[in-house]
Amino acid sequence: QVQLVESGGGLVQAGGSLRLSCAGSGIIFSSTGMGWYRQAPGKQRELVAFISVGGFTLYSDSVKDRFTIFRNNAQKTVSLRMNSLKPEETDIYYCNAGGNLRTQEGQYWGQGTQVTVSS
């Protein structure tokens, strides 16, 4: 059974930083593309960042140069470092597994972690 467990969300002031982490189990982590998505109430879930098996990364234009995705295959974790956060980035952030560079979105999802950015 695949499990993705996110951690690291919380409340931060605008301009601040947070680091999200996702621990994966039930998958061959080193062979699995991993991503972070976010979703606000009433809006579609959107890709934030993706990292391939080989370590190639993709970012949403809105987060380039501020967010960094990285993976640790030994620990079976994928993390998202978020700097210079903006109030409009208050969302639930979801870990995703199983995608590839072409399609990004995989079939497995975590339960999400709330990020709130205060102005």
matplotlib code that plots the C-alpha trace (Angstrom):
import matplotlib.pyplot as plt

x = [0.0, 1.4, 1.6, 2.7, 2.9, 3.5, 4.8, 6.2, 3.2, 2.1, 1.7, 4.3, 4.5, 4.7, 8.3, 9.1, 10.2, 8.9, 10.2, 7.7, 8.7, 7.0, 7.9, 7.0, 6.4, 5.0, 6.8, 10.3, 11.1, 14.3, 12.4, 9.5, 9.0, 7.8, 6.0, 4.3, 0.9, -1.2, -4.9, -7.0, -10.7, -12.7, -9.7, -8.0, -5.0, -1.9, 1.7, 4.2, 7.3, 8.4, 11.6, 12.3, 14.0, 17.2, 16.9, 15.6, 13.3, 10.4, 8.7, 5.6, 6.6, 5.1, 7.6, 10.8, 13.8, 11.9, 11.1, 13.4, 12.4, 14.9, 14.8, 16.7, 16.3, 18.0, 15.5, 12.6, 11.7, 11.0, 11.1, 10.1, 11.9, 9.8, 11.2, 9.7, 6.2, 3.2, -0.2, -1.8, 0.2, -2.0, -3.1, -3.1, 0.1, 0.0, 2.8, 2.4, 4.2, 4.4, 4.7, 7.3, 8.9, 6.3, 3.1, 4.4, 1.2, 1.3, -1.4, -0.6, -1.4, -0.7, -3.4, -2.0, -0.5, -1.9, 0.4, -0.9, 0.9, -0.2, 0.1]
y = [0.0, 3.3, 6.0, 9.6, 11.6, 15.3, 17.5, 20.9, 23.1, 25.9, 29.6, 32.0, 35.7, 37.1, 37.0, 34.1, 30.5, 27.0, 23.6, 20.8, 17.1, 14.0, 10.5, 7.8, 4.1, 1.2, 2.4, 1.9, 5.5, 5.8, 4.8, 7.2, 10.7, 13.0, 16.3, 19.0, 20.4, 23.0, 23.7, 26.6, 26.2, 26.3, 26.2, 23.5, 21.7, 23.0, 21.8, 23.6, 21.5, 18.1, 16.1, 13.1, 9.9, 11.4, 14.6, 16.9, 19.5, 21.5, 24.5, 26.5, 29.9, 31.6, 29.8, 29.7, 31.1, 31.0, 27.3, 24.3, 20.7, 18.0, 14.3, 11.9, 8.4, 6.8, 8.4, 8.1, 11.7, 14.6, 18.1, 21.6, 24.6, 27.7, 31.2, 34.6, 33.3, 35.4, 35.5, 34.3, 31.1, 30.1, 26.6, 23.0, 21.5, 17.9, 15.4, 13.4, 10.2, 8.3, 11.0, 11.6, 14.5, 14.6, 14.4, 15.2, 14.0, 10.5, 8.4, 8.6, 11.5, 12.4, 13.9, 17.4, 19.9, 23.4, 26.4, 29.8, 33.0, 36.0, 39.5]
z = [0.0, -1.1, 1.6, 1.2, 4.4, 4.3, 7.1, 7.6, 6.9, 9.1, 9.5, 8.3, 7.6, 4.1, 2.9, 5.2, 4.5, 5.1, 4.2, 3.4, 3.5, 2.2, 3.3, 0.9, 1.5, -0.5, -3.7, -5.1, -4.2, -6.2, -9.3, -8.8, -10.0, -7.2, -7.2, -5.1, -5.9, -4.2, -4.1, -2.7, -1.9, -5.1, -7.4, -9.4, -8.0, -9.7, -10.0, -7.9, -8.6, -9.9, -9.6, -11.8, -11.0, -12.5, -10.5, -13.2, -11.9, -13.2, -11.5, -12.0, -13.4, -10.3, -7.9, -10.0, -8.1, -4.8, -4.3, -4.5, -4.7, -3.7, -3.0, -0.7, -2.0, 1.0, 3.3, 0.8, 1.1, -1.2, 0.2, -1.0, 0.3, -0.1, 0.3, 0.0, 0.5, -0.5, 1.1, -2.2, -1.7, 1.2, 0.1, 1.0, -0.4, -1.6, -2.3, -5.5, -6.7, -9.9, -12.5, -15.2, -16.9, -19.6, -17.6, -14.0, -12.2, -10.8, -9.4, -5.7, -3.4, 0.2, 2.4, 2.2, 4.6, 5.2, 4.4, 5.6, 4.7, 6.7, 5.3]

ax = plt.figure().add_subplot(projection="3d")
ax.plot(x, y, z, "-o")
ax.set_aspect("equal")
plt.show()
